Amino acid sequence: LSGNCPTLDLDYNIYIEEALHGHLVAEVAFVPAAAIAGLVLTFLQRPKII
């Protein structure tokens, strides 16, 4: 094989702040969903079996 071979670039430029911001967005989206689910289950209770 002659010529230049492409090199593998392992520099992904991943910063911890970007990962934390993505995690924070997921948590912030989960809080209203949990609150809405709690309200729905409060008003639409299943009959108690026991």
HTML snippet that shows the backbone in 3Dmol.js (N, CA, C, O; Angstrom):
<script src="https://3Dmol.org/build/3Dmol-min.js"></script>
<div id="view" style="width:600px;height:400px;position:relative"></div>
<script>
const pdb = `
ATOM      1  N   LEU A   1       0.843  -1.185   0.000  1.00  0.00           N
ATOM      2  CA  LEU A   1       0.000   0.000   0.000  1.00  0.00           C
ATOM      3  C   LEU A   1       0.884   1.242   0.000  1.00  0.00           C
ATOM      4  O   LEU A   1       1.668   1.467   0.922  1.00  0.00           O
ATOM      5  N   SER A   2       0.745   2.011  -1.012  1.00  0.00           N
ATOM      6  CA  SER A   2       1.535   3.237  -1.072  1.00  0.00           C
ATOM      7  C   SER A   2       0.620   4.446  -0.922  1.00  0.00           C
ATOM      8  O   SER A   2      -0.580   4.366  -1.183  1.00  0.00           O
ATOM      9  N   GLY A   3       1.184   5.535  -0.510  1.00  0.00           N
ATOM     10  CA  GLY A   3       0.397   6.750  -0.333  1.00  0.00           C
ATOM     11  C   GLY A   3       0.110   7.000   1.136  1.00  0.00           C
ATOM     12  O   GLY A   3       0.548   6.256   2.013  1.00  0.00           O
ATOM     13  N   ASN A   4      -0.620   8.041   1.375  1.00  0.00           N
ATOM     14  CA  ASN A   4      -0.946   8.412   2.748  1.00  0.00           C
ATOM     15  C   ASN A   4      -2.170   7.651   3.227  1.00  0.00           C
ATOM     16  O   ASN A   4      -3.201   7.625   2.555  1.00  0.00           O
ATOM     17  N   CYS A   5      -2.050   7.038   4.386  1.00  0.00           N
ATOM     18  CA  CYS A   5      -3.182   6.347   4.994  1.00  0.00           C
ATOM     19  C   CYS A   5      -3.905   7.320   5.917  1.00  0.00           C
ATOM     20  O   CYS A   5      -3.262   8.105   6.613  1.00  0.00           O
ATOM     21  N   PRO A   6      -5.228   7.276   5.929  1.00  0.00           N
ATOM     22  CA  PRO A   6      -5.951   8.167   6.850  1.00  0.00           C
ATOM     23  C   PRO A   6      -5.707   7.741   8.293  1.00  0.00           C
ATOM     24  O   PRO A   6      -5.642   6.552   8.604  1.00  0.00           O
ATOM     25  N   THR A   7      -5.578   8.712   9.146  1.00  0.00           N
ATOM     26  CA  THR A   7      -5.353   8.421  10.560  1.00  0.00           C
ATOM     27  C   THR A   7      -6.668   8.504  11.309  1.00  0.00           C
ATOM     28  O   THR A   7      -7.593   9.206  10.902  1.00  0.00           O
ATOM     29  N   LEU A   8      -6.732   7.784  12.392  1.00  0.00           N
ATOM     30  CA  LEU A   8      -7.931   7.761  13.223  1.00  0.00           C
ATOM     31  C   LEU A   8      -7.858   8.916  14.213  1.00  0.00           C
ATOM     32  O   LEU A   8      -6.922   9.011  15.007  1.00  0.00           O
ATOM     33  N   ASP A   9      -8.849   9.787  14.158  1.00  0.00           N
ATOM     34  CA  ASP A   9      -8.872  10.954  15.043  1.00  0.00           C
ATOM     35  C   ASP A   9      -9.725  10.631  16.252  1.00  0.00           C
ATOM     36  O   ASP A   9     -10.941  10.476  16.139  1.00  0.00           O
ATOM     37  N   LEU A  10      -9.091  10.528  17.409  1.00  0.00           N
ATOM     38  CA  LEU A  10      -9.812  10.197  18.635  1.00  0.00           C
ATOM     39  C   LEU A  10     -10.107  11.432  19.479  1.00  0.00           C
ATOM     40  O   LEU A  10     -10.522  11.303  20.631  1.00  0.00           O
ATOM     41  N   ASP A  11      -9.903  12.615  18.934  1.00  0.00           N
ATOM     42  CA  ASP A  11     -10.158  13.847  19.673  1.00  0.00           C
ATOM     43  C   ASP A  11     -11.610  14.248  19.448  1.00  0.00           C
ATOM     44  O   ASP A  11     -11.933  14.923  18.470  1.00  0.00           O
ATOM     45  N   TYR A  12     -12.478  13.828  20.356  1.00  0.00           N
ATOM     46  CA  TYR A  12     -13.912  14.071  20.188  1.00  0.00           C
ATOM     47  C   TYR A  12     -14.345  15.422  20.737  1.00  0.00           C
ATOM     48  O   TYR A  12     -15.471  15.853  20.488  1.00  0.00           O
ATOM     49  N   ASN A  13     -13.473  16.098  21.478  1.00  0.00           N
ATOM     50  CA  ASN A  13     -13.791  17.393  22.083  1.00  0.00           C
ATOM     51  C   ASN A  13     -15.046  17.321  22.941  1.00  0.00           C
ATOM     52  O   ASN A  13     -15.948  18.147  22.800  1.00  0.00           O
ATOM     53  N   ILE A  14     -15.103  16.342  23.820  1.00  0.00           N
ATOM     54  CA  ILE A  14     -16.239  16.205  24.729  1.00  0.00           C
ATOM     55  C   ILE A  14     -15.881  16.928  26.021  1.00  0.00           C
ATOM     56  O   ILE A  14     -14.875  16.623  26.663  1.00  0.00           O
ATOM     57  N   TYR A  15     -16.707  17.872  26.383  1.00  0.00           N
ATOM     58  CA  TYR A  15     -16.472  18.641  27.600  1.00  0.00           C
ATOM     59  C   TYR A  15     -17.484  18.224  28.652  1.00  0.00           C
ATOM     60  O   TYR A  15     -18.627  17.896  28.332  1.00  0.00           O
ATOM     61  N   ILE A  16     -17.062  18.238  29.903  1.00  0.00           N
ATOM     62  CA  ILE A  16     -17.926  17.784  30.990  1.00  0.00           C
ATOM     63  C   ILE A  16     -19.124  18.713  31.146  1.00  0.00           C
ATOM     64  O   ILE A  16     -20.199  18.261  31.543  1.00  0.00           O
ATOM     65  N   GLU A  17     -18.967  20.002  30.843  1.00  0.00           N
ATOM     66  CA  GLU A  17     -20.088  20.929  30.979  1.00  0.00           C
ATOM     67  C   GLU A  17     -21.214  20.575  30.015  1.00  0.00           C
ATOM     68  O   GLU A  17     -22.388  20.657  30.376  1.00  0.00           O
ATOM     69  N   GLU A  18     -20.864  20.182  28.791  1.00  0.00           N
ATOM     70  CA  GLU A  18     -21.899  19.818  27.826  1.00  0.00           C
ATOM     71  C   GLU A  18     -22.647  18.574  28.285  1.00  0.00           C
ATOM     72  O   GLU A  18     -23.865  18.490  28.126  1.00  0.00           O
ATOM     73  N   ALA A  19     -21.934  17.614  28.850  1.00  0.00           N
ATOM     74  CA  ALA A  19     -22.585  16.400  29.338  1.00  0.00           C
ATOM     75  C   ALA A  19     -23.496  16.721  30.513  1.00  0.00           C
ATOM     76  O   ALA A  19     -24.596  16.179  30.615  1.00  0.00           O
ATOM     77  N   LEU A  20     -23.037  17.608  31.407  1.00  0.00           N
ATOM     78  CA  LEU A  20     -23.862  17.972  32.555  1.00  0.00           C
ATOM     79  C   LEU A  20     -25.088  18.765  32.128  1.00  0.00           C
ATOM     80  O   LEU A  20     -26.161  18.593  32.708  1.00  0.00           O
ATOM     81  N   HIS A  21     -24.955  19.625  31.132  1.00  0.00           N
ATOM     82  CA  HIS A  21     -26.106  20.390  30.661  1.00  0.00           C
ATOM     83  C   HIS A  21     -27.137  19.465  30.025  1.00  0.00           C
ATOM     84  O   HIS A  21     -28.339  19.663  30.206  1.00  0.00           O
ATOM     85  N   GLY A  22     -26.690  18.468  29.289  1.00  0.00           N
ATOM     86  CA  GLY A  22     -27.622  17.506  28.710  1.00  0.00           C
ATOM     87  C   GLY A  22     -28.356  16.727  29.778  1.00  0.00           C
ATOM     88  O   GLY A  22     -29.549  16.453  29.646  1.00  0.00           O
ATOM     89  N   HIS A  23     -27.648  16.367  30.838  1.00  0.00           N
ATOM     90  CA  HIS A  23     -28.270  15.639  31.943  1.00  0.00           C
ATOM     91  C   HIS A  23     -29.264  16.530  32.675  1.00  0.00           C
ATOM     92  O   HIS A  23     -30.325  16.066  33.093  1.00  0.00           O
ATOM     93  N   LEU A  24     -28.925  17.810  32.834  1.00  0.00           N
ATOM     94  CA  LEU A  24     -29.814  18.751  33.512  1.00  0.00           C
ATOM     95  C   LEU A  24     -31.101  18.943  32.719  1.00  0.00           C
ATOM     96  O   LEU A  24     -32.181  19.019  33.306  1.00  0.00           O
ATOM     97  N   VAL A  25     -31.002  19.022  31.407  1.00  0.00           N
ATOM     98  CA  VAL A  25     -32.196  19.174  30.568  1.00  0.00           C
ATOM     99  C   VAL A  25     -33.100  17.963  30.722  1.00  0.00           C
ATOM    100  O   VAL A  25     -34.321  18.107  30.781  1.00  0.00           O
ATOM    101  N   ALA A  26     -32.523  16.777  30.788  1.00  0.00           N
ATOM    102  CA  ALA A  26     -33.329  15.565  30.961  1.00  0.00           C
ATOM    103  C   ALA A  26     -34.025  15.563  32.317  1.00  0.00           C
ATOM    104  O   ALA A  26     -35.183  15.157  32.419  1.00  0.00           O
ATOM    105  N   GLU A  27     -33.331  16.014  33.357  1.00  0.00           N
ATOM    106  CA  GLU A  27     -33.955  16.052  34.684  1.00  0.00           C
ATOM    107  C   GLU A  27     -35.063  17.093  34.742  1.00  0.00           C
ATOM    108  O   GLU A  27     -36.115  16.847  35.333  1.00  0.00           O
ATOM    109  N   VAL A  28     -34.837  18.250  34.137  1.00  0.00           N
ATOM    110  CA  VAL A  28     -35.847  19.313  34.148  1.00  0.00           C
ATOM    111  C   VAL A  28     -37.084  18.868  33.375  1.00  0.00           C
ATOM    112  O   VAL A  28     -38.199  19.242  33.740  1.00  0.00           O
ATOM    113  N   ALA A  29     -36.914  18.086  32.327  1.00  0.00           N
ATOM    114  CA  ALA A  29     -38.065  17.591  31.578  1.00  0.00           C
ATOM    115  C   ALA A  29     -38.806  16.515  32.364  1.00  0.00           C
ATOM    116  O   ALA A  29     -40.012  16.341  32.187  1.00  0.00           O
ATOM    117  N   PHE A  30     -38.099  15.791  33.229  1.00  0.00           N
ATOM    118  CA  PHE A  30     -38.726  14.702  33.979  1.00  0.00           C
ATOM    119  C   PHE A  30     -39.609  15.222  35.104  1.00  0.00           C
ATOM    120  O   PHE A  30     -40.620  14.598  35.429  1.00  0.00           O
ATOM    121  N   VAL A  31     -39.247  16.349  35.705  1.00  0.00           N
ATOM    122  CA  VAL A  31     -39.994  16.866  36.858  1.00  0.00           C
ATOM    123  C   VAL A  31     -41.438  17.209  36.498  1.00  0.00           C
ATOM    124  O   VAL A  31     -42.337  16.754  37.205  1.00  0.00           O
ATOM    125  N   PRO A  32     -41.723  17.987  35.439  1.00  0.00           N
ATOM    126  CA  PRO A  32     -43.128  18.250  35.104  1.00  0.00           C
ATOM    127  C   PRO A  32     -43.881  16.983  34.700  1.00  0.00           C
ATOM    128  O   PRO A  32     -45.069  16.848  34.992  1.00  0.00           O
ATOM    129  N   ALA A  33     -43.201  16.064  34.036  1.00  0.00           N
ATOM    130  CA  ALA A  33     -43.866  14.822  33.639  1.00  0.00           C
ATOM    131  C   ALA A  33     -44.275  14.022  34.871  1.00  0.00           C
ATOM    132  O   ALA A  33     -45.364  13.447  34.896  1.00  0.00           O
ATOM    133  N   ALA A  34     -43.429  13.976  35.883  1.00  0.00           N
ATOM    134  CA  ALA A  34     -43.763  13.256  37.113  1.00  0.00           C
ATOM    135  C   ALA A  34     -44.901  13.951  37.850  1.00  0.00           C
ATOM    136  O   ALA A  34     -45.765  13.284  38.419  1.00  0.00           O
ATOM    137  N   ALA A  35     -44.911  15.282  37.848  1.00  0.00           N
ATOM    138  CA  ALA A  35     -45.986  16.017  38.516  1.00  0.00           C
ATOM    139  C   ALA A  35     -47.319  15.782  37.816  1.00  0.00           C
ATOM    140  O   ALA A  35     -48.338  15.573  38.475  1.00  0.00           O
ATOM    141  N   ILE A  36     -47.318  15.814  36.499  1.00  0.00           N
ATOM    142  CA  ILE A  36     -48.558  15.576  35.744  1.00  0.00           C
ATOM    143  C   ILE A  36     -49.040  14.153  35.961  1.00  0.00           C
ATOM    144  O   ILE A  36     -50.237  13.924  36.133  1.00  0.00           O
ATOM    145  N   ALA A  37     -48.126  13.198  35.956  1.00  0.00           N
ATOM    146  CA  ALA A  37     -48.519  11.807  36.193  1.00  0.00           C
ATOM    147  C   ALA A  37     -49.105  11.651  37.590  1.00  0.00           C
ATOM    148  O   ALA A  37     -50.067  10.906  37.777  1.00  0.00           O
ATOM    149  N   GLY A  38     -48.537  12.344  38.570  1.00  0.00           N
ATOM    150  CA  GLY A  38     -49.078  12.279  39.925  1.00  0.00           C
ATOM    151  C   GLY A  38     -50.482  12.847  40.005  1.00  0.00           C
ATOM    152  O   GLY A  38     -51.344  12.274  40.672  1.00  0.00           O
ATOM    153  N   LEU A  39     -50.726  13.967  39.336  1.00  0.00           N
ATOM    154  CA  LEU A  39     -52.065  14.561  39.341  1.00  0.00           C
ATOM    155  C   LEU A  39     -53.079  13.666  38.633  1.00  0.00           C
ATOM    156  O   LEU A  39     -54.207  13.503  39.099  1.00  0.00           O
ATOM    157  N   VAL A  40     -52.675  13.096  37.517  1.00  0.00           N
ATOM    158  CA  VAL A  40     -53.584  12.212  36.777  1.00  0.00           C
ATOM    159  C   VAL A  40     -53.937  10.999  37.624  1.00  0.00           C
ATOM    160  O   VAL A  40     -55.097  10.590  37.670  1.00  0.00           O
ATOM    161  N   LEU A  41     -52.950  10.423  38.293  1.00  0.00           N
ATOM    162  CA  LEU A  41     -53.233   9.258  39.126  1.00  0.00           C
ATOM    163  C   LEU A  41     -54.057   9.625  40.356  1.00  0.00           C
ATOM    164  O   LEU A  41     -54.769   8.780  40.899  1.00  0.00           O
ATOM    165  N   THR A  42     -53.969  10.868  40.797  1.00  0.00           N
ATOM    166  CA  THR A  42     -54.788  11.304  41.928  1.00  0.00           C
ATOM    167  C   THR A  42     -56.259  11.357  41.532  1.00  0.00           C
ATOM    168  O   THR A  42     -57.127  10.935  42.297  1.00  0.00           O
ATOM    169  N   PHE A  43     -56.538  11.872  40.342  1.00  0.00           N
ATOM    170  CA  PHE A  43     -57.929  12.016  39.903  1.00  0.00           C
ATOM    171  C   PHE A  43     -58.487  10.737  39.294  1.00  0.00           C
ATOM    172  O   PHE A  43     -59.698  10.521  39.332  1.00  0.00           O
ATOM    173  N   LEU A  44     -57.649   9.902  38.745  1.00  0.00           N
ATOM    174  CA  LEU A  44     -58.109   8.672  38.087  1.00  0.00           C
ATOM    175  C   LEU A  44     -57.572   7.462  38.840  1.00  0.00           C
ATOM    176  O   LEU A  44     -56.781   6.688  38.301  1.00  0.00           O
ATOM    177  N   GLN A  45     -57.994   7.306  40.062  1.00  0.00           N
ATOM    178  CA  GLN A  45     -57.490   6.191  40.865  1.00  0.00           C
ATOM    179  C   GLN A  45     -58.142   4.888  40.424  1.00  0.00           C
ATOM    180  O   GLN A  45     -59.326   4.825  40.094  1.00  0.00           O
ATOM    181  N   ARG A  46     -57.321   3.865  40.434  1.00  0.00           N
ATOM    182  CA  ARG A  46     -57.871   2.538  40.164  1.00  0.00           C
ATOM    183  C   ARG A  46     -58.572   2.044  41.422  1.00  0.00           C
ATOM    184  O   ARG A  46     -58.193   2.430  42.528  1.00  0.00           O
ATOM    185  N   PRO A  47     -59.573   1.209  41.275  1.00  0.00           N
ATOM    186  CA  PRO A  47     -60.236   0.677  42.473  1.00  0.00           C
ATOM    187  C   PRO A  47     -59.269  -0.180  43.284  1.00  0.00           C
ATOM    188  O   PRO A  47     -58.470  -0.934  42.729  1.00  0.00           O
ATOM    189  N   LYS A  48     -59.354  -0.055  44.574  1.00  0.00           N
ATOM    190  CA  LYS A  48     -58.464  -0.817  45.448  1.00  0.00           C
ATOM    191  C   LYS A  48     -58.941  -2.272  45.509  1.00  0.00           C
ATOM    192  O   LYS A  48     -60.122  -2.544  45.724  1.00  0.00           O
ATOM    193  N   ILE A  49     -58.012  -3.183  45.320  1.00  0.00           N
ATOM    194  CA  ILE A  49     -58.359  -4.603  45.307  1.00  0.00           C
ATOM    195  C   ILE A  49     -58.414  -5.146  46.724  1.00  0.00           C
ATOM    196  O   ILE A  49     -59.290  -5.942  47.062  1.00  0.00           O
ATOM    197  N   ILE A  50     -57.479  -4.714  47.541  1.00  0.00           N
ATOM    198  CA  ILE A  50     -57.429  -5.231  48.914  1.00  0.00           C
ATOM    199  C   ILE A  50     -58.050  -4.215  49.853  1.00  0.00           C
ATOM    200  O   ILE A  50     -58.113  -4.447  51.060  1.00  0.00           O
TER     201      ILE A  50
END
`;
const viewer = $3Dmol.createViewer("view");
viewer.addModel(pdb, "pdb");
viewer.setStyle({}, {cartoon: {color: "spectrum"}});
viewer.zoomTo();
viewer.render();
</script>
